[in-house]
Amino acid sequence: MLTSSPRYSLAKRDQQGVGLIEVLVAVLVIAVGVLGYAAMQLFALQSAEEASYRTHAALIARDALERLLLNADPDALADYFDAANWPSEPESYGGDYPDGCTNTACDPQQLAAADISQLAWAAANSLPAGMVQASDDCGGVPSPSCVVVTWMDMTPEECLAEYPDIPDATDYHCVVLEALRP
């Protein structure tokens, strides 16, 4: 008759619960991996959102520069570059697109006023707390004209205060588009 030796039964008893510990360690490793993946996804979504805001801001700035260059009347250019003509706070989101005029239906100053209201509307409706402003002194050499578009409660003045050394920070929400004028 075969009998089990005491050493064999003791070794078997020492092995009890080891499978459960291995499973718990495996679950812990998988959980850390899943949390890392979730954090990476969150960062990717935030980066994509910021890239979308920067793209919209660049499009608005380009539209502003094109409007400014098309309305070449010296008096109208002064209207574009007067900070008092631009909203000092973000426009409210929504509402109807501002009425405008065409080159044949209004004078250059009226066209400038219509452009400013339409650009402010576009910034407010494309960006969170979006603002836009043109400036004829952006600190460059030679001094270029520029359009500043900001969002997330940043103002154009805050953006230009650091210009041309705009910090590369995640909380710096502005785009500056320069254009040298002849």
WONORBEL-V700466 format. One record per residue. N is the residue number from 1. RES is the residue in three letters. OMEGA is omega as a letter, one per 20 degrees, with the letter a starting at -180 (NA if undefined). NEAR is the number of other ideal C-beta (glycine too) atoms within 10 Angstrom. Layout:
N,RES,OMEGA,NEAR  N,RES,OMEGA,NEAR
//
This chain:
1,MET,a,2  2,LEU,r,3  3,THR,a,5  4,SER,r,8  5,SER,a,8  6,PRO,a,8  7,ARG,a,8  8,TYR,a,9  9,SER,r,10  10,LEU,r,9  11,ALA,r,10  12,LYS,r,10  13,ARG,r,8  14,ASP,a,9  15,GLN,a,8  16,GLN,r,8  17,GLY,a,8  18,VAL,r,9  19,GLY,r,9  20,LEU,r,9  21,ILE,r,9  22,GLU,r,10  23,VAL,r,10  24,LEU,r,10  25,VAL,r,10  26,ALA,r,10  27,VAL,r,10  28,LEU,r,10  29,VAL,r,10  30,ILE,r,10  31,ALA,r,10  32,VAL,r,10  33,GLY,r,10  34,VAL,r,10  35,LEU,r,10  36,GLY,r,10  37,TYR,r,10  38,ALA,r,10  39,ALA,r,10  40,MET,r,10  41,GLN,r,10  42,LEU,r,10  43,PHE,r,10  44,ALA,r,10  45,LEU,r,10  46,GLN,r,11  47,SER,r,11  48,ALA,r,10  49,GLU,r,11  50,GLU,r,14  51,ALA,r,10  52,SER,r,12  53,TYR,a,19  54,ARG,r,16  55,THR,r,12  56,HIS,r,19  57,ALA,r,25  58,ALA,r,15  59,LEU,r,15  60,ILE,r,24  61,ALA,r,24  62,ARG,r,15  63,ASP,a,18  64,ALA,r,27  65,LEU,r,18  66,GLU,r,13  67,ARG,a,19  68,LEU,a,24  69,LEU,r,13  70,LEU,r,11  71,ASN,a,19  72,ALA,r,10  73,ASP,a,13  74,PRO,r,7  75,ASP,r,11  76,ALA,r,20  77,LEU,r,19  78,ALA,r,13  79,ASP,r,21  80,TYR,a,25  81,PHE,r,18  82,ASP,a,15  83,ALA,r,12  84,ALA,r,6  85,ASN,a,16  86,TRP,r,20  87,PRO,r,17  88,SER,r,11  89,GLU,r,10  90,PRO,r,21  91,GLU,r,19  92,SER,a,9  93,TYR,r,13  94,GLY,a,8  95,GLY,a,10  96,ASP,r,6  97,TYR,a,10  98,PRO,r,16  99,ASP,r,8  100,GLY,r,14  101,CYS,r,13  102,THR,a,8  103,ASN,a,10  104,THR,a,5  105,ALA,a,10  106,CYS,r,14  107,ASP,a,13  108,PRO,r,16  109,GLN,r,14  110,GLN,r,14  111,LEU,r,21  112,ALA,r,25  113,ALA,r,19  114,ALA,r,19  115,ASP,a,24  116,ILE,a,23  117,SER,r,18  118,GLN,r,17  119,LEU,r,26  120,ALA,r,22  121,TRP,a,21  122,ALA,r,21  123,ALA,a,26  124,ALA,a,22  125,ASN,r,15  126,SER,a,19  127,LEU,r,24  128,PRO,a,13  129,ALA,a,17  130,GLY,r,25  131,MET,r,27  132,VAL,r,29  133,GLN,r,27  134,ALA,r,29  135,SER,r,24  136,ASP,r,15  137,ASP,a,11  138,CYS,r,19  139,GLY,r,16  140,GLY,r,14  141,VAL,i,6  142,PRO,a,6  143,SER,a,14  144,PRO,r,18  145,SER,r,21  146,CYS,r,27  147,VAL,a,28  148,VAL,r,26  149,VAL,a,32  150,THR,r,26  151,TRP,a,24  152,MET,r,15  153,ASP,r,12  154,MET,a,19  155,THR,r,17  156,PRO,r,24  157,GLU,r,14  158,GLU,a,14  159,CYS,a,22  160,LEU,r,21  161,ALA,a,10  162,GLU,a,13  163,TYR,j,17  164,PRO,a,13  165,ASP,a,7  166,ILE,a,14  167,PRO,r,8  168,ASP,a,6  169,ALA,a,7  170,THR,a,9  171,ASP,r,7  172,TYR,a,14  173,HIS,r,22  174,CYS,r,22  175,VAL,r,23  176,VAL,r,24  177,LEU,a,21  178,GLU,r,17  179,ALA,r,17  180,LEU,r,10  181,ARG,r,12  182,PRO,NA,2
//
